[in-house]
Amino acid sequence: MTDDVCEIVVTGSDAEWLSGYTRTLVEERLVACGHQFAAIRSVYRWEGAVHDEPEARVALHTRRSLVPEVVARTAELHPYDVPCVIALPLVGGNPDYLRWVVEETREPRDGGGWGRA
């Protein structure tokens, strides 16, 4: 079951926008849930300059096979030119929770997957 579930991290400059984005993905069954951190600080280089900005972050729980669809949907919805969207594998967890994540998300549209041989 662990092999089927991952965490996707997404950041954004506006916590309210990120909450709405998360709700959209849950409603579309691309993710089962999102755990949001309303205040983080990002230091990064962009277009030749170093920036130090407040941001928000969400940890989305979903099927690994839905990662490409979450990345594509994020590209459609996110205000950033290059949003942070990274998928992290899970090494373990509560089997009942992992089963719930799978049950609350849909099958991928193309039947493909991420990280599978």
Helices and strands as residue ranges (DSSP letters): G 2-4, E 5-12, H 15-27, E 33-46, E 49-63, G 64-66, H 67-77, E 85-89, H 95-103
